Amino acid sequence: METIQRNQVKRLGRMTHTFLSKPANLILVVFLVLLTFLTLYPLLVLIFETFTVHSGREARAVGLPRGSYTDYHFKRLLFTLDDGGAMGVTYSNSWIQFYGPLLNTLSVAFTSSAVAILFGGTVAWFITRSNLKYKKFISGVFVFPYIMPSWTLALFWQSFFKNEFIGTGTSNGILASVFGIFMPEWFVYGYFPISIVLGLHYAPFAYILIGGILRNMDANLEEAATVLKTSRMRLLRRITLPIIKPAALSTFLLVFASSISAYSVPVFLGSPVRYYMLSTKMKSLMDTYPGQAYIIAAVMIMFGIVILGINQKVTGSRKSYTTVTGKSSQVSLVDLRKWNRPVAVFLVILMLLIAVLPLITFAAESVIIKAGNYSLSNMTLDFWIGTNLTYLDQGDSTGILLSGKVWKALFYSLALAATCAVVAGTCGMLVGYAVAKKRGTRMANAVNSLAFFPYLMPSLAFGAIYLAMSVRVSWLNGFVLLALIGSVKYLPFASRSGLNAMLQLSGEIEEAGQIVGIPWWKRMTRIIFPIQKSSLLSGYLLPLVSCMRELSLFVLLVPTSNTLLTTMLMQYSEKGWAQFGSAINLLIIIVVLLINYLVNKLTGASIDKGIGG
Amino acid sequence: MPEIILTNVTKRFGKFVAVDKLNLNIHSNEFITLLGPSGCGKTTTLRMIAGLETPTEGRIMIDEDVVFDADEGINVPPNKRDVGFLFQNYALWPHMTVKQNIAFGLENLKWPKKDIDERVDELTLMLKIREFLDRYPSELSGGQQQRVAIARTLAPKPRVLFMDEPLSNLDAKLRTDMRSELKRLHKTTDSTFVYVTHDQLEAMTLSTRICIMELGKLMQYAPPLEMYQSPANLFVADFMGNPSMNFIEGKAEKTDKGVCLLSGGVAFAFTPSSVLDAMPEQAVIGIRPEHVLISDEGGCPAKVYSSLPSGLETTIRLSLGEIMLTSVVFGGMDFELDSDVSFNFVPNQAILFDKGSGNALARGSLQLSK
């Protein structure tokens, strides 16, 4: 009997050894554990926090000591519909703090998704299926709105359109002071501009994803219909649109999830008129009633989970990975004829407005002394390179290019972005390799879903959770904390581009190396990586660029506002130091665009491939 | 020299059984072909022996070493099985030159540089790709790429060489040339070859023994000519030979001479040349087209349904009432459609099969019943 038992153990041991000696299996096991800990454990902490009393104002309001259990937060946030009132006006805490912002969030999310798909999809169609002029310029500049921080457009919108009659009404923007045009409040702040700006920011998603499908679409599909005398409109409706439906749906879900968690745009364009969304509410509640803030975070995460589930269901079973076969079928382009020039010019102007004009605006804002006065006599380079600026009763005493703390923040931001890029990119490549190799198995599906989950967690909520976690874990602070959360947050895209890159590679390429005994690490570095270099490096580029311009993820976790360039910018904006703010904003954008350009030129990696086009 | 033994090897993908209790014994220096239609499990079997796929059950031994045993939990990785594998799509590394592709495996085995260069020279000379050493795979034609792949596989002198449909991507003429090259290669390298193909002509011309599979099961394992002349069952009989064997199906009745088969209004008499034990209810008689002889007179009458002359041989379809028979006539003859001919069956070349099990029961002579 004992021999049988011993043999069983030996057999199990051998099987486990064989199982783990395959790198793909080992990677899946390691990441399953790691990701569960980094995504699910924080979730548990969050839920725990929604039932806990925190110190300060909250403890006093609840009437219980810090750390005790309570359902006060839920009651107050979700179920307080009548707080009594004054002068005939009923005051409802739940409506103000939760349901109102929730409604705003959902309406903005829907609208911005629609804008993104319509705009991005239409431009994608024009670029891939028609003979539009200036294609190179338009497609090159189209990704800019995504590379630039989302608040770039928001700040630009505000600087351009603001005037003294609306909002906080302190000064006139460019349109008001130079052209004398005063836009109404609903145009400059609130639902309309937030939706537009978010839609424009995420339009590149739609462009890349939908454009990807359109580019690979066999022209024969449309030609067959044309031969049967189908009208162009009908062709578009009944053939082209159904084909891009999966990509359009995927984009919708991604943009929807991103919009729900957007923070910086609502802060700049919503808060001045008290138009709150879940994200901005959460931030303000964080300082006063953290328990309720955590509930909002949980609600936002719940949205993310539901969206991930829907996305998996829609795309999971019919995954079509377009492998580059090298046999490209003829693509016949639609001749736009007399519409060509007008459409092309319109798009070029639009792109200039969205991508280039903001930069000019910030440059202008950063050199004027008195706000609202754009004459040359009012301009100075002091905010950039000035010293001993005591005549200003605000800001620092040196221009940003000479300021020690600005350089310090720049290097810290670069170091953080580089670290996150390396960690997220490498992990993404490993996860992509393992999931591709073991696709179809339960473990691979689990790791794939877990790896994508952090993207759907709102950055601010994610930050809040890690903040809660950092209290418990002593070594989790400072650079380590920021690098960790940055890496986890951007792992989804890195693993997606890693997975796409690996799926394009035939398994036989690696097996040919396996058979002659090439060890795994050598196969990765000498065979797999060199072949798919540009796709894999794109998995590094996206975290790099995203981290440099990231605000909401880090804002709760930085030791001081001067740690990162982005938090510095927010601090300056809040203080009303417009010129310094604009200068730093411009600096961030230039750095980000430069990095993107350099990496693209040197390695062929691109944001396109990073998102999965 | 190795002997490969498969014992009860099974591979399941979920509920689907790809390979079903396969027992196979490959002697050293053989050229074995795994033959069968798409989805029969031949590539899966090949990959299992090489170690690229893990069987669900069974035991595999190479040269008295157990390389896989489901019960014992033994699973030796492919690089330790000392085998070579030639992929259907060659799997050449596109970012390495021909020389680097061939040398990569040897560098990994820590061969001294001098030996590596010698071996690369030897192989590229043998395979006539010497002048391409510094080219990249994308700069070579299909046939050249194929030979580079062969060179890469042979470089570390593996004891067994596995090939997964290596000729299927080549054009017809090149395929024929490469077949003779492969046969010569087998002799010069003195290794055991295990070859997968769906082309029965390739299997016939190259192998020492063919292992024919269908739906994961072994149908017959025999030398080519034996398999051709004495197929073990209906599947093998139908699969081998081009044009395919004629099958006459019908209800069988025992007579004092042998068996009488009624099919399509025509009565056939089958006289077995060996003892016929069991009498099937529904029977099938098979006879190859080359054993249906067209004669000028003195045979059974039939009408020519179609005639396809290829120069070397002419394939004729004959209609006999409701029965259709295929005949092959060698030489450049052509026949007029709907003309009358007479034919005879070559004696002792018909095979009686049991329709239910598909098994071959006996060999014998076929005649038309008067």
Interface residues (C-beta under 8 A of the other chain):
Chain A: K10 R11 L12 G13 R14 M15 T18 S21 S506 E508 I509 E511 A512 G513 Q514 I515 V516 G517 I518 P519 K522 R526 I527 P530 I531
Chain B: A50 L52 D71 E72 G73 I74 N75 P77 P78 N79 K80 V83 G84 F85 F87 Q88 N89 A91 L92 W93 P94 H95 F104 G105 N108 L109 R152 A155 P156
